[in-house]
Amino acid sequence: MKTIAFINQKGGVGKSTAAIAVAEALTIDHSCKVLLIDLDPQCNLTYSFGASVKGLTSKSLLDGGTNTLEAVQKRPQGDVIPSNPKLSGADADYMMEIAKEHLLEDALKKLTDYYDFCILDTPPALGTVTINALTAA
């Protein structure tokens, strides 16, 4: 599975829109199996897909102990792991974690047999979540 992260420290530059467009192109034009993961606590990609912020989310993946496949929500637009506003406190939540930059990478290893591509939509900040996206990609 190839992982692509959309990253920019400024908000409102089209990260979510670009992530959705690339996922759609890979799915429709190349018949690839694509998973989108919303890592932004503003949840724009999540809301665009009509996914629920309740239950298992990308925050659950970072917390560990979650079966990654159970967090996937099947939507008409494609498969997505939604975000949750609780991700805004990720820097404090994972401050003392050892190898905290590998939390997402470890969770994604369980998906390599199911998807061709994983596309990550990140928050507009260079914090723990964005570093996890860079490491995973």
C-alpha positions as CSV (number, residue, x, y, z in Angstrom):
1,M,0.0,0.0,0.0
2,K,1.3,3.4,-0.9
3,T,0.6,6.3,1.4
4,I,0.2,9.9,0.4
5,A,0.0,12.7,2.9
6,F,-1.4,16.2,2.0
7,I,0.4,18.6,4.3
8,N,0.6,22.4,4.6
9,Q,1.0,24.4,7.8
10,K,-1.5,27.0,6.5
11,G,-5.2,26.2,6.6
12,G,-7.7,26.8,3.8
13,V,-5.2,25.8,1.0
14,G,-7.2,22.9,-0.3
15,K,-5.6,19.9,1.4
16,S,-9.0,18.1,1.9
17,T,-10.2,19.0,-1.6
18,A,-6.9,17.7,-3.1
19,A,-7.0,14.5,-1.1
20,I,-10.6,13.8,-2.2
21,A,-9.8,14.5,-5.9
22,V,-6.7,12.3,-5.9
23,A,-8.6,9.5,-4.2
24,E,-11.4,9.8,-6.8
25,A,-8.9,9.8,-9.7
26,L,-7.2,6.7,-8.4
27,T,-10.5,4.9,-7.8
28,I,-12.2,5.8,-11.0
29,D,-9.4,6.2,-13.5
30,H,-7.1,3.4,-12.2
31,S,-9.4,1.0,-10.4
32,C,-7.4,1.2,-7.2
33,K,-8.7,0.5,-3.7
34,V,-8.2,3.8,-1.8
35,L,-8.6,4.6,1.8
36,L,-8.8,8.2,3.0
37,I,-7.9,9.1,6.6
38,D,-8.9,12.4,8.1
39,L,-6.3,13.5,10.6
40,D,-7.6,17.1,10.9
41,P,-9.6,17.9,14.0
42,Q,-11.7,20.3,11.9
43,C,-13.1,17.2,10.2
44,N,-13.7,18.7,6.8
45,L,-13.0,15.5,4.9
46,T,-15.1,13.6,7.4
47,Y,-18.1,15.9,6.9
48,S,-17.6,15.9,3.1
49,F,-18.1,12.1,3.2
50,G,-21.0,12.3,5.6
51,A,-19.0,10.0,8.0
52,S,-19.7,9.9,11.7
53,V,-17.2,11.4,14.2
54,K,-18.6,9.0,16.8
55,G,-17.1,5.6,17.4
56,L,-13.7,4.6,16.0
57,T,-11.8,7.5,14.4
58,S,-8.3,8.4,13.4
59,K,-7.8,9.4,17.0
60,S,-8.6,5.7,17.9
61,L,-5.8,4.6,15.6
62,L,-3.3,6.9,17.2
63,D,-4.4,5.7,20.6
64,G,-3.6,2.1,19.6
65,G,-5.4,-1.1,20.5
66,T,-8.0,-0.5,17.8
67,N,-8.5,-2.9,14.9
68,T,-7.7,-0.6,12.1
69,L,-10.3,-2.2,9.7
70,E,-13.1,-1.6,12.3
71,A,-12.4,2.1,12.1
72,V,-13.1,2.2,8.3
73,Q,-16.5,3.6,7.3
74,K,-17.8,2.6,3.9
75,R,-19.4,5.6,2.2
76,P,-20.8,6.0,-1.3
77,Q,-17.8,8.2,-2.1
78,G,-15.3,5.6,-0.8
79,D,-13.7,4.2,2.3
80,V,-12.8,6.7,5.0
81,I,-11.5,6.7,8.6
82,P,-13.1,9.9,10.0
83,S,-11.5,12.4,12.3
84,N,-12.7,13.7,15.6
85,P,-12.4,17.2,17.2
86,K,-10.6,15.4,20.1
87,L,-7.5,15.2,17.8
88,S,-6.8,18.9,18.6
89,G,-5.2,17.8,21.9
90,A,-3.0,15.2,20.3
91,D,0.3,17.0,21.1
92,A,-0.5,16.8,24.8
93,D,-2.0,13.3,24.6
94,Y,1.1,11.7,23.1
95,M,3.8,13.9,24.7
96,M,5.2,11.1,26.7
97,E,4.7,8.3,24.2
98,I,7.9,6.5,23.1
99,A,8.3,6.4,19.3
100,K,5.2,8.6,19.0
101,E,6.0,9.5,15.4
102,H,5.3,5.8,14.5
103,L,1.8,5.5,15.9
104,L,-0.1,5.9,12.6
105,E,2.5,3.9,10.6
106,D,2.0,0.9,13.0
107,A,-1.8,1.1,12.6
108,L,-1.6,1.3,8.8
109,K,0.5,-1.9,8.5
110,K,-2.7,-3.8,9.1
111,L,-4.2,-2.4,5.9
112,T,-1.6,-3.3,3.3
113,D,-3.6,-6.3,2.0
114,Y,-6.8,-4.4,1.7
115,Y,-5.9,-1.1,-0.1
116,D,-3.6,0.0,-2.9
117,F,-3.4,3.6,-1.6
118,C,-3.9,5.4,1.7
119,I,-4.4,9.2,1.5
120,L,-3.9,11.3,4.6
121,D,-5.5,14.7,5.2
122,T,-3.6,16.5,7.9
123,P,-4.2,19.5,10.2
124,P,-2.7,22.9,9.4
125,A,0.1,22.6,11.9
126,L,3.4,20.8,12.3
127,G,2.6,18.8,15.4
128,T,2.5,15.2,16.4
129,V,-0.3,14.2,14.0
130,T,1.4,15.8,11.0
131,I,4.7,14.1,12.0
132,N,2.9,10.8,12.1
133,A,1.5,11.4,8.6
134,L,5.0,12.2,7.3
135,T,6.4,9.1,8.9
136,A,3.6,6.9,7.6
137,A,4.0,8.3,4.1
